[in-house]
Amino acid sequence: MGHKKPTVTTKSYLENAPLPNHGKSYTVVTHKEVIDNTLTLLRKSGFTVQREIYRANTNATIAQGIYHIYPSRSVDDEIINETELGMMFAWTNSYNKLVKFQCAIGAYVRVCYNGMVAGDMMNFKRKHTGTANLDCSMNIADQVKNAEKYYKRIIKDKDAMKLISLTEQDQAELVGRMFIQEELIDSQQTSIIKSELDKPSFHYGSSSDTCWTFYNHVTHALKKAHPRYWLQDSQNFHDFIVAECLSSSKPTLNKETTLSEKVIVISDPVNKVVEVDEDITDAQLIENVFLD
């Protein structure tokens, strides 16, 4: 969690930040190197970079890059027809030994730019030692290579959240647990979530009692996280919701949802997906998923 307001900055500021000198055992992975490698790999892999966002702390000793991207070469109908989410790539880097290099493919909500990162997608963290430069570049390439697969997983999570109802008490209990037990959010973020529950800043395409709307209230608050924590916080929250809501609650199916669109995501393992045949009945759906 972070307590300081993040500072939006420019690519030029990060590229020209003073480099650290921590001795021979420390391998400097420069912000410029990360930026150049990321943009080059994205474009060579057929992605259009639609938006670049850079954030940093004082003196850019901790920096973050967020890219809203579009897979221009994709032939996947699910990706092409997705209107609520866009694809995102994000990284975090440091010069002060406080943060290992991290990067991940995720998604952003188009209406508000809230970020989404699932835990089993962000599995690379690298200390700044040895061949860190090469390893970081290779992992950026690996994330980009698997971008469509990771993105489709998040789309399925989003669709599943829309089928889950959360009462006002459910939402209050989740916020309390995230603040007190799990330490996923701080007091400032808790206050933001409360304000969003009372008067949302955005409409997320579902009613106020859905898991999806609640999810966005939290990710809206996570925008206040320090660059050091945002990527990890986003991952931890996503995994928390998957475990607490998508795996342990029976879905409330919207009347307008067709049977062929019903998807339930189960978090053990977190990336197991049950896709439902269009000929299945509601009773069979519940029986097959929860009694199997």
Buried (B, 14 or more C-beta within 10 A) or exposed (E): BBEEEBBEBEBEBBBEBEEBEEEEEBBBBBBBBBBBBBBEBBEEBBBEBEEBBBBBBEEBBBBBBBBBBEBEEBEEEEBEEBEBBBBBBBBBBBBEEEBBBBBBBBBBBEBBBBBBBBBBBBEBBBBBEEEBBEBBBBBBBBBBEEBBEBBBBBBBBBBBBBBBBBEEEBBBEBBEBBBEEBEBBBEBBBEBBEBBBEEBEBEBBBEBBBBBBBBBBBBBBBBBBBBBBBBBBBBBBBBBBBBBBBBEBEBEBBEEBEBEBBBBBBBEEBBEEBEBEEEBEEEEBBEBBEEE
